[in-house]
């Protein structure tokens, strides 16, 4: 799940100052779940822009704008409204914005309405928590399913730093030390020996961007 937040209206209007006619694209998955790019947010954005004197030529809600096949179908259904607009405002994460740009056959200006914040899991109450840094070198089998790269403020791989105090992080006194959590979880599973295994320095080359995965060779 990619978590997004709405940009300030002032920032959105500044990006749109050269354009009168706007087409809106939402996101039926992550942004809809985060309540930043679903149908209600599209309607609210349309109303806000019209209040500012803009003309919204149309809107569409791809199930997943980051998936080209799903996006293209929606854009094709709205080609008349797209031909009438001067810019496309996308209520989705940065992936969705760039997907719209890559799949736009009219060479329109494509702009973001949201900030992309983090990748998250969602709990049973509907709250979002960042638990993975997409580091390309997963250690969860060693750390009892708790990611020290993300949950430790220093991203330590071999136990807590000297600043841990009563199970709390020295960087944030309200935050549990990730390595204390890992220790307790390993102890519970009678796997405490794993914490003594020294991990090599992280290969940060694996986080070099941009990544690419070619499926059809």
N, C-alpha and C positions, 0 to 999 in steps of 0.2 A: 504494500500500500504506500503510495507516494502522498505525503502530506503537503498541502499548499495553504497559503493565506492570501486574502484579497489585498491587492495593492491599494494604497490611498487613492481616493477618487481624483485628488489633485494631480497625482503622478500619471494616472490613466489619461486624464484630459490633456495633460501636457504632451503625452505621446501621440494623442489624436488631434492636436491643434491644427494640423494641415489638412485634415480630412473631415468631410461633412457626412458622407454616407458610409455607414458601418455595418458589417455583417458579423454576427456573434456565433462562436462555436463553443459548446460546452463539453463536458466529459461525463459519460454515464457510469464510470467506475470510480476511480480514486477521488476525483474532485467532487463528484456527487455525494460520495460517502462522507467526505470531509466538510460538506455543506459550503463549498466554495465555487462549484461549477455545475451544479445540477439544474433541473428545470426552474426551481424557485429563484436561484441565483441569476440565471439567464433573464428571467422576467424582471427581476429587480434591476439588473444592469441596463436592460432595455429602457426601463422607466427613467433611470438616472440620466442616461445619455440623451433621451428625448427632452428631458427637463432642461438640459444644457444646450438645446437647439440642434442636436444631431438627428440624423435620419437613420433609423435602423431598417435596412432593406430586408432583413430576414435573420432567422436563427436556426441552428441545427444542433442535435445532441447525438454525436456518435457514441456507440456503446464504449468504445475505447479509441480515442483519437490517435494514440501511439501505435495502433495497428493499421497499417496502410489499407488493407482490404476493407476494413470496417469504415474507415474515414472516407475513402474514395466513393463508396456507395452513397454516403450522406451528402458529400459535396456534389455528386452528380445529380441527386434529387433536388438540389437547391441552386443549380447553375444559373437560373434566371436572376435570382436575388444576388448571387455572387457577381454576375456581370454588371449589376447596377451599383455595386458598392465601390468604395475607393480604398478601404482597408478592412482587414479581418482582425477582430479582437477575440483572443482565445482564452476561455476560462478553464485552463488545464495546466498541468505542470509544464516545465520546460521541454520535456520530451514531446508532449502534445503540441506545443507551439511549433517546434521544429518539424514535426511530422506534417502539420498543416502546410508549413512553408514548402517542404519537399514534395508534397502531393498537390499543390496548387498549380493548375494548368494556365492560370490567367496572369501569373507574375504579380499578384497583389501584394501590398504591404501587409505583413502579418505581425501582430503585436501581442504581448502578454498582458493579461489582466490580473495575474496571480504571481506570487513569489513561491518558488519551490523550496520547501523547508527541510524535510527529511523523509527517509523510508521508515515505515513503522509496522508493528503488529497492533491489532485491535483487540482489546479484552472484551469480556462478556458485557461490560457496562457501556461499551461503545467508545472508550477512551483509547488514545493512541500513544504508543511508546516506541521510541527508537531503540532497537536492540541489535542491529547489525550495521556494520560500516562498509559492507560490500568490498572487503579488503583483498579478496582473491586467494586467501590462505587461511582457511577455516581451522580453528583450534577447539571447537566445541566438544569434540570427542575426549579431549584432555581436561577441559574445564567444566565438566558436568553440565554442558548446555548453556553456560553463562558466558557471554562474550566480553573478555577483558579489554579488547581493542575499543569497544564502544562504551562499556559501562565504567571502566577505569578512566579517571580524568587524565591520566598520563599514558594510557594504553600499554601498561606494563604486561609482560608475558611470563614473568617468573616471580609471582608473589607480590605482596603489598610493599609500598614504599615505607620509609621510616616515619612518615607523617600521619599514618593511620592512628586514630584515637578513639577508643571505645567502639570500634567497629565502623566509625564514620570517616569519610574522606577529608583530608586536610584542605582540599580546594573548596569543598562545599560541605559544611558541617551538618547539613540536613540530608546528605546523600550517603547511603550505605557504601562502604568500601566493597568494590567488586570482588576482591580477593578474599575478603571475609565471607562473602556470600558463596563463593566457589568452595572455600574450605568446608563450610557447613554442609553444603550439598554433597561434596565428596565423602565427608564423614558419615552422613546419613546413609549413603549407598555403600559404605565400607570400602571405599576406593581411595582413601586418603594418601596412599602411596603415590598416586599420580601427580600430586602436587610437588613431589620431590624430583620429578623428571625435568631436567633443564631444557628449556626451549631455545633454539638458535635465534639469532637476531632476525627480525622480520625482513622478508624480501620485498622492499617497497617498489621494486620494478613492476610487481604484479598489479600495482595500483596506477601505473602510468596510463594516462588517458589520451585519446579516446579508445575504448575497447571495441572489438568487432568480433562477431561470431557468424561465420558463413555456413549456412545449413545445406545448401545445394551446390556441390562441386561437380 
